[in-house]
């Protein structure tokens, strides 16, 4: 993995975290934490999709959708634990 791949992954995760924080009403934890959750959500989304046998379209849009769905799942779980 080169530096551009890592940077792209971090940017996609950050954008996904921001989108997920806006989608989950009351599920956001602030800008910085939503970005961190988006980056972790990229891993979660990829893992969940692979378990379900779903293959997303490759490229930036597919990666962004996968990371956003993973971040939404992660925000939901963290919201349940937070209660």
Backbone as CSV, one residue per row, in Angstrom:
resi,resn,N_x,N_y,N_z,CA_x,CA_y,CA_z,C_x,C_y,C_z
1,UNK,0.847,-1.171,0.000,0.000,0.000,0.000,0.900,1.244,0.000
2,UNK,0.714,2.086,-0.970,1.522,3.292,-1.031,0.830,4.443,-0.306
3,UNK,1.487,5.568,-0.240,0.987,6.715,0.522,-0.308,7.268,-0.075
4,UNK,-0.462,7.219,-1.387,-1.685,7.723,-2.022,-2.878,6.837,-1.677
5,UNK,-2.680,5.537,-1.600,-3.760,4.626,-1.232,-4.209,4.876,0.195
6,UNK,-3.252,5.063,1.083,-3.583,5.329,2.486,-4.301,6.658,2.618
7,UNK,-3.819,7.672,1.924,-4.445,8.991,1.972,-5.861,8.956,1.409
8,UNK,-6.051,8.257,0.311,-7.379,8.105,-0.278,-8.310,7.376,0.679
9,UNK,-7.825,6.333,1.321,-8.622,5.575,2.280,-9.059,6.464,3.443
10,UNK,-8.139,7.280,3.952,-8.459,8.175,5.065,-9.470,9.245,4.658
11,UNK,-9.333,9.773,3.463,-10.261,10.805,2.991,-11.648,10.214,2.785
12,UNK,-11.730,9.039,2.183,-13.026,8.387,1.985,-13.663,8.071,3.327
13,UNK,-12.880,7.583,4.276,-13.399,7.304,5.608,-13.903,8.550,6.299
14,UNK,-13.176,9.648,6.139,-13.586,10.908,6.756,-14.901,11.413,6.166
15,UNK,-15.018,11.361,4.861,-16.258,11.793,4.208,-17.407,10.885,4.612
16,UNK,-17.159,9.591,4.672,-18.197,8.636,5.078,-18.656,8.910,6.506
17,UNK,-17.722,9.236,7.386,-18.083,9.550,8.769,-18.944,10.788,8.866
18,UNK,-18.634,11.789,8.073,-19.447,13.004,8.063,-20.858,12.727,7.543
19,UNK,-20.938,11.944,6.478,-22.245,11.596,5.915,-23.045,10.765,6.905
20,UNK,-22.412,9.778,7.507,-23.102,8.911,8.469,-23.570,9.701,9.690
21,UNK,-22.754,10.645,10.153,-23.140,11.481,11.283,-24.358,12.327,10.976
22,UNK,-24.479,12.760,9.719,-25.650,13.541,9.319,-26.883,12.662,9.118
23,UNK,-26.684,11.431,8.669,-27.806,10.520,8.459,-28.383,10.047,9.785
24,UNK,-27.504,9.702,10.708,-27.942,9.201,12.012,-28.280,10.380,12.908
25,UNK,-29.539,10.722,12.977,-29.963,11.851,13.813,-29.667,11.527,15.267
26,UNK,-28.927,12.403,15.885,-28.559,12.175,17.270,-27.480,11.130,17.429
27,UNK,-27.019,10.555,16.321,-26.011,9.508,16.386,-24.608,10.024,16.188
28,UNK,-24.491,11.312,15.888,-23.179,11.873,15.672,-22.483,12.172,16.991
29,UNK,-21.161,12.186,16.941,-20.364,12.429,18.136,-19.419,13.596,17.937
30,UNK,-19.750,14.484,17.039,-18.865,15.603,16.742,-18.024,15.305,15.520
31,UNK,-17.460,16.342,14.966,-16.744,16.241,13.702,-15.580,15.253,13.762
32,UNK,-14.704,15.406,14.732,-13.523,14.547,14.802,-13.892,13.089,15.021
33,UNK,-14.793,12.819,15.938,-15.180,11.427,16.210,-15.932,10.816,15.032
34,UNK,-16.761,11.604,14.345,-17.444,11.075,13.163,-16.441,10.695,12.072
35,UNK,-15.376,11.469,11.939,-14.341,11.135,10.958,-13.644,9.837,11.347
36,UNK,-13.302,9.703,12.631,-12.658,8.473,13.107,-13.587,7.284,12.920
37,UNK,-14.868,7.466,13.248,-15.848,6.393,13.075,-16.007,6.048,11.596
38,UNK,-15.916,7.027,10.718,-15.987,6.763,9.281,-14.824,5.934,8.793
39,UNK,-13.640,6.210,9.314,-12.469,5.431,8.917,-12.600,3.995,9.405
40,UNK,-13.021,3.816,10.654,-13.241,2.462,11.172,-14.421,1.817,10.441
41,UNK,-15.436,2.620,10.123,-16.606,2.122,9.401,-16.272,1.568,8.032
42,UNK,-15.211,2.068,7.422,-14.787,1.524,6.131,-14.403,0.053,6.276
43,UNK,-13.725,-0.268,7.372,-13.392,-1.672,7.642,-14.654,-2.478,7.946
44,UNK,-15.533,-1.898,8.764,-16.773,-2.590,9.149,-17.627,-2.864,7.918
45,UNK,-17.796,-1.860,7.058,-18.591,-2.030,5.846,-18.039,-3.106,4.939
46,UNK,-16.728,-3.107,4.748,-16.105,-4.140,3.925,-16.299,-5.527,4.518
47,UNK,-16.183,-5.631,5.839,-16.361,-6.911,6.514,-17.797,-7.406,6.395
48,UNK,-18.767,-6.509,6.652,-20.188,-6.894,6.588,-20.567,-7.297,5.165
49,UNK,-20.121,-6.511,4.191,-20.450,-6.851,2.807,-19.842,-8.176,2.391
50,UNK,-18.632,-8.467,2.848,-18.017,-9.742,2.494,-18.745,-10.906,3.160
51,UNK,-19.239,-10.706,4.390,-20.017,-11.756,5.051,-21.317,-12.041,4.306
52,UNK,-21.934,-10.979,3.790,-23.200,-11.132,3.073,-23.002,-11.541,1.614
53,UNK,-21.756,-11.557,1.158,-21.478,-11.930,-0.223,-21.824,-10.838,-1.217
54,UNK,-21.872,-9.598,-0.749,-22.207,-8.463,-1.609,-20.914,-7.859,-2.131
55,UNK,-20.860,-7.648,-3.429,-19.714,-7.014,-4.043,-20.138,-5.649,-4.549
56,UNK,-19.526,-4.620,-3.989,-19.838,-3.265,-4.420,-19.057,-2.938,-5.679
57,UNK,-19.546,-1.950,-6.398,-18.836,-1.465,-7.572,-17.514,-0.877,-7.100
58,UNK,-16.454,-1.206,-7.787,-15.150,-0.692,-7.374,-15.034,0.786,-7.718
59,UNK,-14.067,1.421,-7.177,-13.844,2.839,-7.423,-14.210,3.670,-6.209
60,UNK,-14.115,4.960,-6.381,-14.353,5.867,-5.262,-15.786,5.828,-4.754
61,UNK,-16.756,5.776,-5.655,-18.161,5.780,-5.236,-18.493,4.499,-4.477
62,UNK,-18.056,3.372,-4.970,-18.304,2.109,-4.276,-17.650,2.074,-2.911
63,UNK,-16.431,2.598,-2.838,-15.738,2.659,-1.558,-16.441,3.597,-0.593
64,UNK,-16.928,4.713,-1.098,-17.628,5.679,-0.256,-18.940,5.102,0.271
65,UNK,-19.674,4.391,-0.581,-20.926,3.762,-0.152,-20.647,2.693,0.908
66,UNK,-19.644,1.871,0.676,-19.289,0.830,1.633,-18.879,1.428,2.974
67,UNK,-18.033,2.445,2.941,-17.574,3.080,4.172,-18.712,3.788,4.899
68,UNK,-19.624,4.419,4.158,-20.752,5.115,4.785,-21.683,4.127,5.462
69,UNK,-21.989,3.028,4.807,-22.856,2.018,5.418,-22.183,1.418,6.650
70,UNK,-20.892,1.166,6.563,-20.158,0.659,7.722,-20.155,1.653,8.872
71,UNK,-20.007,2.941,8.556,-20.020,3.971,9.593,-21.399,4.104,10.225
72,UNK,-22.456,3.966,9.435,-23.819,4.000,9.975,-24.030,2.832,10.931
73,UNK,-23.582,1.652,10.535,-23.698,0.475,11.409,-22.930,0.720,12.701
74,UNK,-21.725,1.233,12.579,-20.899,1.483,13.750,-21.507,2.556,14.652
75,UNK,-22.050,3.631,14.077,-22.710,4.664,14.879,-23.931,4.108,15.596
76,UNK,-24.654,3.224,14.939,-25.818,2.596,15.556,-25.400,1.756,16.763
77,UNK,-24.358,0.949,16.578,-23.884,0.089,17.668,-23.331,0.932,18.820
78,UNK,-22.545,1.950,18.497,-21.999,2.807,19.542,-23.117,3.557,20.265
79,UNK,-24.154,3.949,19.534,-25.310,4.600,20.153,-26.038,3.680,21.117
80,UNK,-26.136,2.397,20.774,-26.768,1.433,21.679,-25.943,1.235,22.947
81,UNK,-24.639,1.165,22.786,-23.761,0.967,23.937,-23.742,2.219,24.814
82,UNK,-23.803,3.377,24.189,-23.753,4.652,24.914,-24.949,4.825,25.846
83,UNK,-26.080,4.258,25.473,-27.290,4.390,26.284,-27.086,3.664,27.552
